[in-house]
Amino acid sequence: DAVQLRMEDRGEPFNLLEFDDSQRIQNVMNLEEGGEGIFLIKPLSSRVEYAHVNGWNRVDILIDKKNTQI
């Protein structure tokens, strides 16, 4: 009843948990490119963790059917 995802890249360090998307829904008609994935994943996820390890960005996401409205 759950899906666990891990995404890794060697891009610039970027902690999606510190990204402020609180005003995004209010500005839906004027969205700029980027950040939509973060905006969608956060409310669907039971757990999101970020780490920057040995030059790699690592994001672990848990989507648990019990804790979402999907």
N, CA, C and O atoms as a GROMACS GRO file, in nm:
protein
  280
    1ASP      N    1   0.081  -0.122   0.000
    1ASP     CA    2   0.000   0.000   0.000
    1ASP      C    3   0.084   0.126   0.000
    1ASP      O    4   0.033   0.235   0.026
    2ALA      N    5   0.213   0.113  -0.028
    2ALA     CA    6   0.300   0.230  -0.028
    2ALA      C    7   0.404   0.218  -0.140
    2ALA      O    8   0.434   0.109  -0.188
    3VAL      N    9   0.455   0.332  -0.179
    3VAL     CA   10   0.562   0.338  -0.279
    3VAL      C   11   0.674   0.421  -0.220
    3VAL      O   12   0.652   0.530  -0.166
    4GLN      N   13   0.795   0.369  -0.229
    4GLN     CA   14   0.912   0.444  -0.184
    4GLN      C   15   0.997   0.476  -0.305
    4GLN      O   16   1.030   0.387  -0.384
    5LEU      N   17   1.033   0.603  -0.320
    5LEU     CA   18   1.112   0.650  -0.433
    5LEU      C   19   1.241   0.711  -0.382
    5LEU      O   20   1.244   0.774  -0.276
    6ARG      N   21   1.348   0.693  -0.459
    6ARG     CA   22   1.473   0.762  -0.431
    6ARG      C   23   1.519   0.825  -0.561
    6ARG      O   24   1.531   0.758  -0.664
    7MET      N   25   1.546   0.955  -0.555
    7MET     CA   26   1.599   1.026  -0.671
    7MET      C   27   1.734   1.083  -0.632
    7MET      O   28   1.751   1.136  -0.522
    8GLU      N   29   1.830   1.072  -0.722
    8GLU     CA   30   1.964   1.124  -0.696
    8GLU      C   31   2.014   1.198  -0.820
    8GLU      O   32   1.985   1.158  -0.933
    9ASP      N   33   2.088   1.304  -0.797
    9ASP     CA   34   2.155   1.374  -0.906
    9ASP      C   35   2.279   1.443  -0.853
    9ASP      O   36   2.298   1.455  -0.732
   10ARG      N   37   2.363   1.488  -0.943
   10ARG     CA   38   2.486   1.557  -0.906
   10ARG      C   39   2.477   1.707  -0.932
   10ARG      O   40   2.579   1.775  -0.946
   11GLY      N   41   2.356   1.759  -0.937
   11GLY     CA   42   2.336   1.902  -0.957
   11GLY      C   43   2.377   1.982  -0.833
   11GLY      O   44   2.427   1.927  -0.735
   12GLU      N   45   2.354   2.111  -0.841
   12GLU     CA   46   2.381   2.198  -0.726
   12GLU      C   47   2.300   2.149  -0.606
   12GLU      O   48   2.187   2.104  -0.623
   13PRO      N   49   2.356   2.157  -0.486
   13PRO     CA   50   2.279   2.118  -0.368
   13PRO      C   51   2.147   2.196  -0.363
   13PRO      O   52   2.146   2.318  -0.378
   14PHE      N   53   2.038   2.125  -0.342
   14PHE     CA   54   1.906   2.188  -0.338
   14PHE      C   55   1.815   2.108  -0.246
   14PHE      O   56   1.774   1.997  -0.279
   15ASN      N   57   1.786   2.164  -0.131
   15ASN     CA   58   1.698   2.098  -0.034
   15ASN      C   59   1.555   2.140  -0.062
   15ASN      O   60   1.514   2.251  -0.027
   16LEU      N   61   1.478   2.052  -0.125
   16LEU     CA   62   1.341   2.085  -0.160
   16LEU      C   63   1.254   2.111  -0.038
   16LEU      O   64   1.150   2.176  -0.049
   17LEU      N   65   1.295   2.064   0.078
   17LEU     CA   66   1.218   2.087   0.200
   17LEU      C   67   1.227   2.232   0.246
   17LEU      O   68   1.143   2.279   0.322
   18GLU      N   69   1.329   2.303   0.199
   18GLU     CA   70   1.345   2.444   0.235
   18GLU      C   71   1.286   2.537   0.129
   18GLU      O   72   1.286   2.659   0.146
   19PHE      N   73   1.236   2.481   0.020
   19PHE     CA   74   1.177   2.559  -0.090
   19PHE      C   75   1.038   2.606  -0.048
   19PHE      O   76   0.952   2.524  -0.015
   20ASP      N   77   1.016   2.738  -0.048
   20ASP     CA   78   0.888   2.794  -0.005
   20ASP      C   79   0.790   2.796  -0.122
   20ASP      O   80   0.802   2.879  -0.213
   21ASP      N   81   0.695   2.706  -0.120
   21ASP     CA   82   0.592   2.702  -0.224
   21ASP      C   83   0.454   2.739  -0.168
   21ASP      O   84   0.352   2.708  -0.229
   22SER      N   85   0.453   2.804  -0.054
   22SER     CA   86   0.327   2.834   0.015
   22SER      C   87   0.235   2.926  -0.064
   22SER      O   88   0.113   2.920  -0.048
   23GLN      N   89   0.290   3.011  -0.149
   23GLN     CA   90   0.209   3.105  -0.227
   23GLN      C   91   0.178   3.052  -0.367
   23GLN      O   92   0.109   3.119  -0.444
   24ARG      N   93   0.228   2.935  -0.400
   24ARG     CA   94   0.218   2.882  -0.536
   24ARG      C   95   0.073   2.865  -0.584
   24ARG      O   96   0.042   2.903  -0.697
   25ILE      N   97  -0.014   2.811  -0.503
   25ILE     CA   98  -0.151   2.788  -0.545
   25ILE      C   99  -0.225   2.921  -0.567
   25ILE      O  100  -0.315   2.928  -0.651
   26GLN      N  101  -0.188   3.023  -0.493
   26GLN     CA  102  -0.252   3.153  -0.509
   26GLN      C  103  -0.212   3.220  -0.640
   26GLN      O  104  -0.284   3.307  -0.690
   27ASN      N  105  -0.098   3.180  -0.695
   27ASN     CA  106  -0.048   3.240  -0.819
   27ASN      C  107  -0.053   3.140  -0.935
   27ASN      O  108   0.030   3.148  -1.025
   28VAL      N  109  -0.147   3.048  -0.933
   28VAL     CA  110  -0.151   2.939  -1.029
   28VAL      C  111  -0.160   2.989  -1.174
   28VAL      O  112  -0.112   2.922  -1.265
   29MET      N  113  -0.220   3.103  -1.196
   29MET     CA  114  -0.233   3.156  -1.333
   29MET      C  115  -0.103   3.217  -1.384
   29MET      O  116  -0.089   3.237  -1.504
   30ASN      N  117  -0.009   3.245  -1.296
   30ASN     CA  118   0.117   3.309  -1.336
   30ASN      C  119   0.239   3.227  -1.296
   30ASN      O  120   0.343   3.283  -1.262
   31LEU      N  121   0.227   3.094  -1.299
   31LEU     CA  122   0.339   3.009  -1.258
   31LEU      C  123   0.458   3.027  -1.349
   31LEU      O  124   0.445   3.033  -1.472
   32GLU      N  125   0.575   3.036  -1.288
   32GLU     CA  126   0.699   3.038  -1.363
   32GLU      C  127   0.750   2.895  -1.374
   32GLU      O  128   0.708   2.807  -1.298
   33GLU      N  129   0.840   2.873  -1.467
   33GLU     CA  130   0.893   2.739  -1.489
   33GLU      C  131   0.970   2.691  -1.367
   33GLU      O  132   1.046   2.767  -1.307
   34GLY      N  133   0.950   2.566  -1.332
   34GLY     CA  134   1.024   2.505  -1.221
   34GLY      C  135   0.944   2.503  -1.092
   34GLY      O  136   0.865   2.593  -1.064
   35GLY      N  137   0.966   2.399  -1.014
   35GLY     CA  138   0.906   2.389  -0.882
   35GLY      C  139   0.774   2.316  -0.878
   35GLY      O  140   0.722   2.290  -0.769
   36GLU      N  141   0.716   2.283  -0.995
   36GLU     CA  142   0.586   2.217  -0.994
   36GLU      C  143   0.593   2.078  -0.932
   36GLU      O  144   0.501   2.037  -0.862
   37GLY      N  145   0.700   2.006  -0.956
   37GLY     CA  146   0.715   1.872  -0.899
   37GLY      C  147   0.714   1.875  -0.748
   37GLY      O  148   0.650   1.792  -0.684
   38ILE      N  149   0.786   1.969  -0.692
   38ILE     CA  150   0.791   1.984  -0.546
   38ILE      C  151   0.652   2.016  -0.493
   38ILE      O  152   0.607   1.959  -0.394
   39PHE      N  153   0.585   2.106  -0.561
   39PHE     CA  154   0.451   2.150  -0.522
   39PHE      C  155   0.354   2.032  -0.520
   39PHE      O  156   0.265   2.026  -0.435
   40LEU      N  157   0.368   1.938  -0.614
   40LEU     CA  158   0.278   1.823  -0.622
   40LEU      C  159   0.317   1.711  -0.526
   40LEU      O  160   0.229   1.647  -0.467
   41ILE      N  161   0.446   1.686  -0.509
   41ILE     CA  162   0.492   1.574  -0.428
   41ILE      C  163   0.468   1.595  -0.278
   41ILE      O  164   0.428   1.502  -0.209
   42LYS      N  165   0.493   1.714  -0.229
   42LYS     CA  166   0.481   1.737  -0.084
   42LYS      C  167   0.347   1.695  -0.026
   42LYS      O  168   0.346   1.622   0.074
   43PRO      N  169   0.234   1.736  -0.082
   43PRO     CA  170   0.107   1.696  -0.020
   43PRO      C  171   0.071   1.549  -0.040
   43PRO      O  172  -0.010   1.494   0.036
   44LEU      N  173   0.129   1.485  -0.138
   44LEU     CA  174   0.099   1.343  -0.164
   44LEU      C  175   0.184   1.249  -0.079
   44LEU      O  176   0.154   1.131  -0.067
   45SER      N  177   0.290   1.301  -0.021
   45SER     CA  178   0.389   1.217   0.046
   45SER      C  179   0.365   1.205   0.195
   45SER      O  180   0.325   1.301   0.262
   46SER      N  181   0.390   1.086   0.245
   46SER     CA  182   0.387   1.063   0.390
   46SER      C  183   0.518   1.108   0.452
   46SER      O  184   0.522   1.151   0.568
   47ARG      N  185   0.626   1.096   0.375
   47ARG     CA  186   0.759   1.135   0.424
   47ARG      C  187   0.845   1.179   0.306
   47ARG      O  188   0.845   1.116   0.201
   48VAL      N  189   0.917   1.288   0.325
   48VAL     CA  190   1.014   1.336   0.227
   48VAL      C  191   1.141   1.369   0.303
   48VAL      O  192   1.137   1.443   0.402
   49GLU      N  193   1.253   1.314   0.257
   49GLU     CA  194   1.382   1.341   0.322
   49GLU      C  195   1.482   1.382   0.215
   49GLU      O  196   1.480   1.332   0.103
   50TYR      N  197   1.571   1.476   0.252
   50TYR     CA  198   1.675   1.523   0.161
   50TYR      C  199   1.810   1.508   0.228
   50TYR      O  200   1.824   1.530   0.348
   51ALA      N  201   1.910   1.470   0.149
   51ALA     CA  202   2.048   1.467   0.197
   51ALA      C  203   2.140   1.501   0.081
   51ALA      O  204   2.111   1.469  -0.034
   52HIS      N  205   2.250   1.567   0.112
   52HIS     CA  206   2.355   1.591   0.013
   52HIS      C  207   2.476   1.512   0.060
   52HIS      O  208   2.539   1.547   0.159
   53VAL      N  209   2.508   1.404  -0.013
   53VAL     CA  210   2.610   1.309   0.030
   53VAL      C  211   2.713   1.289  -0.081
   53VAL      O  212   2.678   1.248  -0.192
   54ASN      N  213   2.840   1.318  -0.050
   54ASN     CA  214   2.949   1.297  -0.146
   54ASN      C  215   2.921   1.356  -0.284
   54ASN      O  216   2.948   1.292  -0.385
   55GLY      N  217   2.866   1.478  -0.287
   55GLY     CA  218   2.839   1.546  -0.413
   55GLY      C  219   2.707   1.509  -0.477
   55GLY      O  220   2.676   1.559  -0.586
   56TRP      N  221   2.630   1.424  -0.414
   56TRP     CA  222   2.501   1.382  -0.468
   56TRP      C  223   2.386   1.441  -0.386
   56TRP      O  224   2.391   1.441  -0.263
   57ASN      N  225   2.283   1.490  -0.454
   57ASN     CA  226   2.156   1.524  -0.392
   57ASN      C  227   2.075   1.396  -0.386
   57ASN      O  228   2.065   1.324  -0.486
   58ARG      N  229   2.019   1.366  -0.272
   58ARG     CA  230   1.937   1.245  -0.258
   58ARG      C  231   1.804   1.285  -0.195
   58ARG      O  232   1.800   1.349  -0.090
   59VAL      N  233   1.696   1.247  -0.261
   59VAL     CA  234   1.562   1.272  -0.210
   59VAL      C  235   1.492   1.136  -0.196
   59VAL      O  236   1.480   1.062  -0.293
   60ASP      N  237   1.446   1.106  -0.076
   60ASP     CA  238   1.369   0.986  -0.050
   60ASP      C  239   1.225   1.028  -0.022
   60ASP      O  240   1.199   1.117   0.058
   61ILE      N  241   1.132   0.962  -0.092
   61ILE     CA  242   0.990   0.996  -0.082
   61ILE      C  243   0.911   0.871  -0.052
   61ILE      O  244   0.932   0.767  -0.114
   62LEU      N  245   0.822   0.881   0.044
   62LEU     CA  246   0.731   0.771   0.075
   62LEU      C  247   0.589   0.819   0.049
   62LEU      O  248   0.543   0.916   0.108
   63ILE      N  249   0.520   0.749  -0.040
   63ILE     CA  250   0.379   0.777  -0.066
   63ILE      C  251   0.302   0.657  -0.016
   63ILE      O  252   0.309   0.548  -0.071
   64ASP      N  253   0.228   0.682   0.090
   64ASP     CA  254   0.154   0.575   0.158
   64ASP      C  255   0.005   0.599   0.136
   64ASP      O  256  -0.048   0.703   0.175
   65LYS      N  257  -0.061   0.504   0.076
   65LYS     CA  258  -0.203   0.518   0.044
   65LYS      C  259  -0.287   0.553   0.166
   65LYS      O  260  -0.388   0.623   0.154
   66LYS      N  261  -0.247   0.507   0.283
   66LYS     CA  262  -0.321   0.533   0.406
   66LYS      C  263  -0.315   0.680   0.448
   66LYS      O  264  -0.405   0.729   0.515
   67ASN      N  265  -0.207   0.749   0.408
   67ASN     CA  266  -0.186   0.887   0.453
   67ASN      C  267  -0.209   0.990   0.344
   67ASN      O  268  -0.177   1.107   0.364
   68THR      N  269  -0.263   0.950   0.229
   68THR     CA  270  -0.290   1.043   0.122
   68THR      C  271  -0.435   1.033   0.080
   68THR      O  272  -0.508   0.945   0.127
   69GLN      N  273  -0.476   1.121  -0.006
   69GLN     CA  274  -0.613   1.119  -0.055
   69GLN      C  275  -0.620   1.068  -0.198
   69GLN      O  276  -0.708   1.107  -0.273
   70ILE      N  277  -0.526   0.980  -0.235
   70ILE     CA  278  -0.529   0.923  -0.370
   70ILE      C  279  -0.594   0.787  -0.368
   70ILE      O  280  -0.606   0.723  -0.472
   0.00000   0.00000   0.00000
